[in-house]
Amino acid sequence: MATSESSGVAERYASALFDLAREQNALDEVESNASNLRQMIAESDDLRRLMDSPVFKAEDQIRALDAVMASHGVGGLVANFAKLTAKNRRLFALGDMLKAFAGLMAKHRGETLAVVTSASPLNDEQLETLRQVLSEKTGGTMKLETVVDPSLIGGLIVRLGSQMIDTSVRTRLLGLRQAMKEAA
Protein backbone atom coordinates (compact mmCIF):
# COMPACT_ATOMS: atom_id res chain seq x y z
CA MET A 1 0.00 0.00 0.00
CA ALA A 2 1.39 3.36 -1.00
CA THR A 3 1.98 6.06 1.55
CA SER A 4 0.80 9.57 0.77
CA GLU A 5 4.43 10.54 0.11
CA SER A 6 4.99 7.76 -2.42
CA SER A 7 1.55 8.49 -3.93
CA GLY A 8 2.62 12.09 -4.52
CA VAL A 9 5.88 10.90 -6.05
CA ALA A 10 3.98 8.41 -8.22
CA GLU A 11 1.58 11.08 -9.48
CA ARG A 12 4.38 13.53 -10.32
CA TYR A 13 6.46 10.95 -12.17
CA ALA A 14 3.41 9.52 -13.99
CA SER A 15 2.37 13.00 -15.07
CA ALA A 16 5.86 13.70 -16.40
CA LEU A 17 5.85 10.41 -18.34
CA PHE A 18 2.40 11.17 -19.74
CA ASP A 19 3.42 14.68 -20.83
CA LEU A 20 6.61 13.42 -22.48
CA ALA A 21 4.77 10.60 -24.27
CA ARG A 22 2.13 13.04 -25.52
CA GLU A 23 4.81 15.49 -26.76
CA GLN A 24 6.48 12.66 -28.69
CA ASN A 25 3.16 11.28 -30.02
CA ALA A 26 4.01 7.98 -28.33
CA LEU A 27 1.08 7.54 -25.92
CA ASP A 28 0.02 4.15 -27.32
CA GLU A 29 3.57 2.76 -27.36
CA VAL A 30 4.28 4.02 -23.85
CA GLU A 31 0.97 2.64 -22.58
CA SER A 32 1.76 -0.78 -24.04
CA ASN A 33 5.28 -0.86 -22.59
CA ALA A 34 4.07 0.46 -19.22
CA SER A 35 1.39 -2.22 -19.10
CA ASN A 36 3.97 -4.93 -19.90
CA LEU A 37 6.29 -3.65 -17.18
CA ARG A 38 3.45 -3.53 -14.63
CA GLN A 39 2.59 -7.13 -15.47
CA MET A 40 6.25 -8.15 -15.07
CA ILE A 41 6.35 -6.49 -11.65
CA ALA A 42 3.11 -8.17 -10.59
CA GLU A 43 4.32 -11.61 -11.65
CA SER A 44 7.89 -11.56 -10.33
CA ASP A 45 8.69 -11.72 -6.63
CA ASP A 46 12.40 -11.32 -7.46
CA LEU A 47 11.78 -8.14 -9.43
CA ARG A 48 9.66 -6.68 -6.61
CA ARG A 49 12.41 -7.51 -4.10
CA LEU A 50 14.97 -5.79 -6.32
CA MET A 51 12.75 -2.72 -6.57
CA ASP A 52 11.77 -2.53 -2.91
CA SER A 53 15.11 -3.23 -1.26
CA PRO A 54 17.26 -0.23 -0.33
CA VAL A 55 20.23 -2.61 -0.01
CA PHE A 56 20.85 -2.76 -3.77
CA LYS A 57 22.91 0.02 -5.30
CA ALA A 58 21.14 2.11 -7.94
CA GLU A 59 23.64 0.95 -10.57
CA ASP A 60 22.87 -2.70 -9.81
CA GLN A 61 19.13 -2.05 -9.94
CA ILE A 62 19.51 -0.29 -13.29
CA ARG A 63 21.59 -3.14 -14.76
CA ALA A 64 19.16 -5.82 -13.58
CA LEU A 65 16.09 -3.84 -14.61
CA ASP A 66 17.58 -3.11 -18.03
CA ALA A 67 18.24 -6.82 -18.64
CA VAL A 68 14.73 -7.83 -17.55
CA MET A 69 13.05 -5.13 -19.64
CA ALA A 70 15.15 -5.95 -22.72
CA SER A 71 14.25 -9.64 -22.45
CA HIS A 72 10.54 -8.72 -22.38
CA GLY A 73 10.67 -6.14 -25.17
CA VAL A 74 10.12 -3.11 -22.95
CA GLY A 75 12.09 -0.21 -24.34
CA GLY A 76 11.93 3.42 -25.33
CA LEU A 77 10.53 5.99 -22.94
CA VAL A 78 9.31 3.41 -20.44
CA ALA A 79 12.73 1.73 -20.15
CA ASN A 80 14.42 5.12 -19.73
CA PHE A 81 11.75 6.14 -17.24
CA ALA A 82 12.24 2.99 -15.14
CA LYS A 83 16.02 3.47 -15.13
CA LEU A 84 15.57 7.10 -14.10
CA THR A 85 13.44 6.03 -11.13
CA ALA A 86 16.22 3.66 -10.07
CA LYS A 87 18.86 6.35 -10.49
CA ASN A 88 16.77 8.73 -8.36
CA ARG A 89 16.27 5.98 -5.70
CA ARG A 90 12.51 5.93 -6.39
CA LEU A 91 12.29 2.43 -7.84
CA PHE A 92 10.16 1.32 -4.88
CA ALA A 93 7.35 3.52 -6.28
CA LEU A 94 7.62 2.38 -9.93
CA GLY A 95 4.54 0.15 -9.72
CA ASP A 96 2.49 3.04 -8.32
CA MET A 97 3.88 5.35 -11.01
CA LEU A 98 2.83 2.95 -13.76
CA LYS A 99 -0.59 2.56 -12.17
CA ALA A 100 -0.99 6.35 -12.02
CA PHE A 101 0.05 6.53 -15.69
CA ALA A 102 -2.68 4.00 -16.57
CA GLY A 103 -5.16 6.24 -14.76
CA LEU A 104 -3.99 9.27 -16.75
CA MET A 105 -4.36 7.32 -20.00
CA ALA A 106 -7.89 6.22 -19.06
CA LYS A 107 -8.82 9.80 -18.21
CA HIS A 108 -7.27 10.98 -21.50
CA ARG A 109 -9.59 8.59 -23.38
CA GLY A 110 -12.61 9.56 -21.28
CA GLU A 111 -12.71 6.22 -19.49
CA THR A 112 -13.17 5.46 -15.83
CA LEU A 113 -10.58 3.04 -14.49
CA ALA A 114 -11.81 0.28 -12.22
CA VAL A 115 -9.33 -2.03 -10.51
CA VAL A 116 -10.92 -5.44 -10.01
CA THR A 117 -9.25 -7.89 -7.65
CA SER A 118 -10.45 -11.49 -7.74
CA ALA A 119 -9.38 -14.79 -6.18
CA SER A 120 -8.86 -16.34 -9.63
CA PRO A 121 -8.62 -14.92 -13.15
CA LEU A 122 -11.93 -13.73 -14.62
CA ASN A 123 -12.93 -14.99 -18.07
CA ASP A 124 -13.90 -12.66 -20.94
CA GLU A 125 -17.62 -13.11 -20.35
CA GLN A 126 -17.32 -12.22 -16.65
CA LEU A 127 -15.19 -9.18 -17.48
CA GLU A 128 -17.67 -7.95 -20.08
CA THR A 129 -20.62 -8.39 -17.69
CA LEU A 130 -18.75 -6.52 -14.97
CA ARG A 131 -17.79 -3.75 -17.44
CA GLN A 132 -21.44 -3.36 -18.50
CA VAL A 133 -22.74 -3.23 -14.91
CA LEU A 134 -20.13 -0.67 -13.87
CA SER A 135 -20.73 1.40 -17.01
CA GLU A 136 -24.46 1.52 -16.20
CA LYS A 137 -23.74 2.56 -12.60
CA THR A 138 -21.24 5.30 -13.52
CA GLY A 139 -22.78 6.41 -16.79
CA GLY A 140 -19.45 6.25 -18.60
CA THR A 141 -17.02 4.01 -20.40
CA MET A 142 -15.17 1.62 -18.12
CA LYS A 143 -11.64 0.32 -18.38
CA LEU A 144 -11.02 -2.70 -16.17
CA GLU A 145 -7.68 -3.55 -14.70
CA THR A 146 -7.57 -6.99 -13.14
CA VAL A 147 -5.49 -8.27 -10.26
CA VAL A 148 -5.50 -11.84 -8.96
CA ASP A 149 -5.19 -12.34 -5.19
CA PRO A 150 -5.87 -15.96 -4.13
CA SER A 151 -6.07 -14.88 -0.47
CA LEU A 152 -9.54 -13.42 -1.21
CA ILE A 153 -10.82 -17.04 -1.39
CA GLY A 154 -13.75 -15.87 -3.55
CA GLY A 155 -15.72 -12.78 -4.52
CA LEU A 156 -14.36 -9.47 -5.79
CA ILE A 157 -12.94 -6.17 -4.66
CA VAL A 158 -13.72 -3.33 -7.09
CA ARG A 159 -12.02 0.05 -6.75
CA LEU A 160 -13.46 3.01 -8.63
CA GLY A 161 -11.33 6.01 -7.73
CA SER A 162 -11.68 6.43 -3.96
CA GLN A 163 -14.73 4.13 -3.77
CA MET A 164 -14.25 0.46 -2.91
CA ILE A 165 -16.76 -2.38 -3.09
CA ASP A 166 -15.54 -5.47 -1.23
CA THR A 167 -17.55 -8.69 -1.64
CA SER A 168 -14.62 -11.02 -0.94
CA VAL A 169 -15.04 -14.15 1.13
CA ARG A 170 -11.94 -13.17 3.13
CA THR A 171 -13.58 -9.91 4.26
CA ARG A 172 -16.81 -11.69 5.13
CA LEU A 173 -14.91 -14.26 7.20
CA LEU A 174 -12.99 -11.52 9.01
CA GLY A 175 -16.29 -9.76 9.75
CA LEU A 176 -17.76 -13.01 11.06
CA ARG A 177 -14.68 -13.58 13.23
CA GLN A 178 -15.00 -10.08 14.69
CA ALA A 179 -18.72 -10.55 15.36
CA MET A 180 -18.00 -13.82 17.16
CA LYS A 181 -15.34 -12.13 19.33
CA GLU A 182 -17.76 -9.36 20.28
CA ALA A 183 -20.48 -11.88 21.12
CA ALA A 184 -18.20 -13.86 23.43
C-alpha positions as CSV (number, residue, x, y, z in Angstrom):
1,M,0.0,0.0,0.0
2,A,1.4,3.4,-1.0
3,T,2.0,6.1,1.5
4,S,0.8,9.6,0.8
5,E,4.4,10.5,0.1
6,S,5.0,7.8,-2.4
7,S,1.6,8.5,-3.9
8,G,2.6,12.1,-4.5
9,V,5.9,10.9,-6.1
10,A,4.0,8.4,-8.2
11,E,1.6,11.1,-9.5
12,R,4.4,13.5,-10.3
13,Y,6.5,10.9,-12.2
14,A,3.4,9.5,-14.0
15,S,2.4,13.0,-15.1
16,A,5.9,13.7,-16.4
17,L,5.9,10.4,-18.3
18,F,2.4,11.2,-19.7
19,D,3.4,14.7,-20.8
20,L,6.6,13.4,-22.5
21,A,4.8,10.6,-24.3
22,R,2.1,13.0,-25.5
23,E,4.8,15.5,-26.8
24,Q,6.5,12.7,-28.7
25,N,3.2,11.3,-30.0
26,A,4.0,8.0,-28.3
27,L,1.1,7.5,-25.9
28,D,0.0,4.2,-27.3
29,E,3.6,2.8,-27.4
30,V,4.3,4.0,-23.8
31,E,1.0,2.6,-22.6
32,S,1.8,-0.8,-24.0
33,N,5.3,-0.9,-22.6
34,A,4.1,0.5,-19.2
35,S,1.4,-2.2,-19.1
36,N,4.0,-4.9,-19.9
37,L,6.3,-3.7,-17.2
38,R,3.4,-3.5,-14.6
39,Q,2.6,-7.1,-15.5
40,M,6.2,-8.1,-15.1
41,I,6.4,-6.5,-11.6
42,A,3.1,-8.2,-10.6
43,E,4.3,-11.6,-11.6
44,S,7.9,-11.6,-10.3
45,D,8.7,-11.7,-6.6
46,D,12.4,-11.3,-7.5
47,L,11.8,-8.1,-9.4
48,R,9.7,-6.7,-6.6
49,R,12.4,-7.5,-4.1
50,L,15.0,-5.8,-6.3
51,M,12.7,-2.7,-6.6
52,D,11.8,-2.5,-2.9
53,S,15.1,-3.2,-1.3
54,P,17.3,-0.2,-0.3
55,V,20.2,-2.6,0.0
56,F,20.9,-2.8,-3.8
57,K,22.9,0.0,-5.3
58,A,21.1,2.1,-7.9
59,E,23.6,0.9,-10.6
60,D,22.9,-2.7,-9.8
61,Q,19.1,-2.0,-9.9
62,I,19.5,-0.3,-13.3
63,R,21.6,-3.1,-14.8
64,A,19.2,-5.8,-13.6
65,L,16.1,-3.8,-14.6
66,D,17.6,-3.1,-18.0
67,A,18.2,-6.8,-18.6
68,V,14.7,-7.8,-17.6
69,M,13.1,-5.1,-19.6
70,A,15.1,-6.0,-22.7
71,S,14.2,-9.6,-22.4
72,H,10.5,-8.7,-22.4
73,G,10.7,-6.1,-25.2
74,V,10.1,-3.1,-22.9
75,G,12.1,-0.2,-24.3
76,G,11.9,3.4,-25.3
77,L,10.5,6.0,-22.9
78,V,9.3,3.4,-20.4
79,A,12.7,1.7,-20.1
80,N,14.4,5.1,-19.7
81,F,11.7,6.1,-17.2
82,A,12.2,3.0,-15.1
83,K,16.0,3.5,-15.1
84,L,15.6,7.1,-14.1
85,T,13.4,6.0,-11.1
86,A,16.2,3.7,-10.1
87,K,18.9,6.4,-10.5
88,N,16.8,8.7,-8.4
89,R,16.3,6.0,-5.7
90,R,12.5,5.9,-6.4
91,L,12.3,2.4,-7.8
92,F,10.2,1.3,-4.9
93,A,7.4,3.5,-6.3
94,L,7.6,2.4,-9.9
95,G,4.5,0.2,-9.7
96,D,2.5,3.0,-8.3
97,M,3.9,5.4,-11.0
98,L,2.8,3.0,-13.8
99,K,-0.6,2.6,-12.2
100,A,-1.0,6.3,-12.0
101,F,0.1,6.5,-15.7
102,A,-2.7,4.0,-16.6
103,G,-5.2,6.2,-14.8
104,L,-4.0,9.3,-16.8
105,M,-4.4,7.3,-20.0
106,A,-7.9,6.2,-19.1
107,K,-8.8,9.8,-18.2
108,H,-7.3,11.0,-21.5
109,R,-9.6,8.6,-23.4
110,G,-12.6,9.6,-21.3
111,E,-12.7,6.2,-19.5
112,T,-13.2,5.5,-15.8
113,L,-10.6,3.0,-14.5
114,A,-11.8,0.3,-12.2
115,V,-9.3,-2.0,-10.5
116,V,-10.9,-5.4,-10.0
117,T,-9.2,-7.9,-7.6
118,S,-10.5,-11.5,-7.7
119,A,-9.4,-14.8,-6.2
120,S,-8.9,-16.3,-9.6
121,P,-8.6,-14.9,-13.1
122,L,-11.9,-13.7,-14.6
123,N,-12.9,-15.0,-18.1
124,D,-13.9,-12.7,-20.9
125,E,-17.6,-13.1,-20.3
126,Q,-17.3,-12.2,-16.6
127,L,-15.2,-9.2,-17.5
128,E,-17.7,-7.9,-20.1
129,T,-20.6,-8.4,-17.7
130,L,-18.8,-6.5,-15.0
131,R,-17.8,-3.8,-17.4
132,Q,-21.4,-3.4,-18.5
133,V,-22.7,-3.2,-14.9
134,L,-20.1,-0.7,-13.9
135,S,-20.7,1.4,-17.0
136,E,-24.5,1.5,-16.2
137,K,-23.7,2.6,-12.6
138,T,-21.2,5.3,-13.5
139,G,-22.8,6.4,-16.8
140,G,-19.4,6.3,-18.6
141,T,-17.0,4.0,-20.4
142,M,-15.2,1.6,-18.1
143,K,-11.6,0.3,-18.4
144,L,-11.0,-2.7,-16.2
145,E,-7.7,-3.6,-14.7
146,T,-7.6,-7.0,-13.1
147,V,-5.5,-8.3,-10.3
148,V,-5.5,-11.8,-9.0
149,D,-5.2,-12.3,-5.2
150,P,-5.9,-16.0,-4.1
151,S,-6.1,-14.9,-0.5
152,L,-9.5,-13.4,-1.2
153,I,-10.8,-17.0,-1.4
154,G,-13.7,-15.9,-3.5
155,G,-15.7,-12.8,-4.5
156,L,-14.4,-9.5,-5.8
157,I,-12.9,-6.2,-4.7
158,V,-13.7,-3.3,-7.1
159,R,-12.0,0.0,-6.7
160,L,-13.5,3.0,-8.6
161,G,-11.3,6.0,-7.7
162,S,-11.7,6.4,-4.0
163,Q,-14.7,4.1,-3.8
164,M,-14.3,0.5,-2.9
165,I,-16.8,-2.4,-3.1
166,D,-15.5,-5.5,-1.2
167,T,-17.5,-8.7,-1.6
168,S,-14.6,-11.0,-0.9
169,V,-15.0,-14.1,1.1
170,R,-11.9,-13.2,3.1
171,T,-13.6,-9.9,4.3
172,R,-16.8,-11.7,5.1
173,L,-14.9,-14.3,7.2
174,L,-13.0,-11.5,9.0
175,G,-16.3,-9.8,9.8
176,L,-17.8,-13.0,11.1
177,R,-14.7,-13.6,13.2
178,Q,-15.0,-10.1,14.7
179,A,-18.7,-10.5,15.4
180,M,-18.0,-13.8,17.2
181,K,-15.3,-12.1,19.3
182,E,-17.8,-9.4,20.3
183,A,-20.5,-11.9,21.1
184,A,-18.2,-13.9,23.4
